[in-house]
Amino acid sequence: MYTKFKLLLALFMLTTYSYSQEGIPVYSDYLSDNYYLIHPSMAGAANCSKIRFTARKQWFGQDDAPQLQTVSFNGRITDKAGAGIILFNDKNGYHSQKGMKLTYAYHLMFSRDEIDLNQLSFGISAGFIQSQLDETGFLQSGDYDPIIDGTVVQKDAYMNFDFGMSYNYLDFYVHGTVKNAVETRRQIYTEYESDNLRKYLLSAGYVFGNKDKILWEPSLLFQVVDRTKEKSIDLNLKAYKNLDFGSLWGGLSYRRSFDGAEYTNGTTVSKQKLQYVTPIIGITFNKFMFAYTYSHVVGNVKFDNGGYHQITLGINLFCKPEKYECNCPAIN
């Protein structure tokens, strides 16, 4: 029983992907036409300015379950420069954080004309984050712990930076980002957390098919947590159908960690790694978009049978009159 409890705790930490909430957790919301949310180099990379709102709720029916809301805007400010802003609110049990990220990106075009896509981009985000630890519910009446006050809400603000690079060439793209690049000490976790909150992200994809029929987009996202060396990969496949009013699209994402935990299964010892499946469906109507994702954990041992629900609402503004001649939904 104790071994199972340890596994559940490990799965909880891995599934939320917040690692003591070191900024915006990396979920599957980037697949809702929002690569800027995880890659600063994508600020202003598209031919439209984009506003995106996301709301995520995990484990309905569970008290203090993780939830996240983000609002982002990014677009071009000059021919070669883009900018963006992200506001977010993240809550996970007794821990919560609120913050803002400001982004600047620079885009180099190597195209022969304005309709060929061959773009190299660099981006940097400055994050301003306030973490909060609510200790008021830690102790019951009569309990005592020398390191827990039990009546306070601790708060601490800090700053960090993300650096990223993207290359979009016709139907192909690749992005790399270092999140939380600077070592940071948050006072409310002084004795229990490393200064190193760094995480590395690498994603790539390719779009192929017939614009008049169906476009297919296989992609992947690889993550590494620098301090703990935890690794995971997303394998994604999306399909797009162009319509008179916009497009209908859907897909499937499979996330798997490279790390796991052992647990007792009767008289034998089994090992389980974090893995979950996320179907996604979305629609673009003129300049508006809507998407819904549902993530389900796969495995013998899990917190409960509930899933993780997320919606994304968006609008595209100030679009260029002429699109690139490529299968590139994230840019066009």
Order of alpha helices (4+ residues) and beta strands (2+ residues): alpha-beta-beta-beta-beta-beta-beta-beta-beta-beta-beta-beta-beta-beta-beta-beta
